Every structure is written in structure tokens, then in C-alpha cells.
Amino acid sequence: QVQLVESGGGLVQTGGSLRLSCAASGSIFSANAMAWYRQAPGKKRELVAISERNGGTGYHDSVKGRFTISRDGAKNTVYLQMNSLKPEDTAVYYCAASIRTFITDSDYWGQGTQVTVSS
């Protein structure tokens, strides 16, 4: 059984920074895609950033230039550095991982960590 454990969420003021971490543990698992999603109250879950094992990355338009996804392959850990945070970034952030190059609901998901940006 693979588990994804997130950390690093919290309350921050507008313009501040947070760094989320997500570590995969459990059964032998070498992730290909690792990603961060978020879901704000009353809104659909959306992909924030994704990292592929070959080094490719992708970002939601709203976070480009502010957020950076990185990973430590040896540790099966993915990070999300969030700078210049805005109130609209407030959401529960979920880590996800897959052996494929994309993420589906049936892949591995973390429990979520709350990020709140105050205005």
C-alpha cells in the first residue's frame, strides 16, 4: 500500500510564501507523474502543477511565475513552493502520484493540507 503524506500548509498573509511537501511511502513505488491539485469551497478540484520523472513540468495558468514544483526522485518526494500568495489560492491542496505520465482518480492521493491566504 502506497501512502502520500503532505505537510506545509497553513495560514499566510497575501504576498507571503509557503512550501508544501509530499512524501510517498509504503510498497515499492517509483512515481512517474507527481502533482499538486487544489479544491476551494464550492469549486471543482483543479490541477495546480505536475512534474514528470523526465523533468517535464506543467502549471495552471493562475500560478505560473508564482509556484514552482520540484521533486526528489530518490525520496519519492514532491514539493510545491508557493510565492506571492493571493486570497484566491486558498484551498485544500492534494498531492497525487502515478506510475504513468498523468493522474487519475484511481491513482495515489494524499489526505490534503489546508492553505489559507488572508487579505
LINMOWO-V307780 format. One record per run of one state. SS is the DSSP state (A for helix, B for strand, O for the rest). FROM is the first residue (numbers start at 0). TO is the last residue. If there is no record, write none. Layout:
BEGIN
<<SS	FROM	TO> <SS	FROM	TO>>
END
This chain:
BEGIN
<<O	0	0> <B	1	6> <O	7	8> <B	9	12> <O	13	16> <B	17	25> <O	26	31> <B	32	38> <O	39	44> <B	45	50> <O	51	55> <B	56	58> <O	59	59> <A	60	62> <O	63	65> <B	66	71> <A	72	74> <O	75	75> <B	76	81> <O	82	85> <A	86	88> <O	89	89> <B	90	97> <O	98	106> <B	107	108> <O	109	111> <B	112	117> <O	118	118>>
END
